[in-house]
Amino acid sequence: MTKLNTTFTWPEPIPGFDLMKWKDETQAEILRETEGMTSAEVIEYFRQAVVRGNQRRAELAKRQTAAGEP
C-alpha cells in the first residue's frame, strides 16, 4: 500500500506566469513537431523527450552537487 505524503503544500504561484498560455503553446508546438508522423514515430518522439529530460535532470543534479547545494 502506498502512503500519501501528508506534508505536501502547494507552491506559491509564479507572478505573471500564465499556465494556460504555456500549456496551449506547448501543445501547439508538439502538434507541429509530430504532424504527419506515424503512431510509432510519435511514441519514439516522446521516448526521446523522456531521455532528454532525464539527461537534463542528471546534469542539473551534478551542477547542484558541485556547487554544494542540497
N, C-alpha and C positions, 0 to 999 in steps of 0.2 A: 504494500500500500504506500502511496506517495504522500508525504507530509506537505502541507501547504506552508509557504513562508508567510507567517502572520505578522512579520515585522516590516513588510513592504509598504512604502509610502510613494505616492505619485510624485514625480519630479515637478518642479516649477516650470511653467511654460516658458519658452524662449520668446522674449519680446520681439514683435514684428515678424515672427515666423508663421506663415500661413500653411498649415498642414494640408488642407485640401488642394491648394495650388500646387504644392510639391508633389502630392500623390498623382494629380492629373497630369502634370508634366512628366513624371517618371513613367506612368503607364503609357503615355503617348510615345515616349522615347522607345520603350520596349516594343510597342506595336510597330513602329517604324523599322526597328532593327530586325524584327522577326518576320516582317512582311514577306510573303512568298516562300517561307521555309516549310519543310515538311514537319510532321509531328516529331520525328526522330531528331531533326535538326533543332527544333525548339527545345527539346529535352536536353540536348548537348549544350545549347546556349546557356540554359540555366545551370547545368552541371559546371560549366566553365566559370560562371559567375560565382558559384559557391567556392570553387578552388581559389579564385582571385581574392574573394573575401577572407578566406582562411589565411592566405599569404599575407594580406594587409594586417590582419589581427596579430599574426605572429611577429611581423616587423614592428608593429606598434608596441607589443609586449617587450620585445627585445630593446627598443629605444627607451621605454619606461624603466626597465631594469637597469640599463646602463646609466640612466640619469638618477637612479636611486629612488624612483617613485614606487609607491606600493602597487 
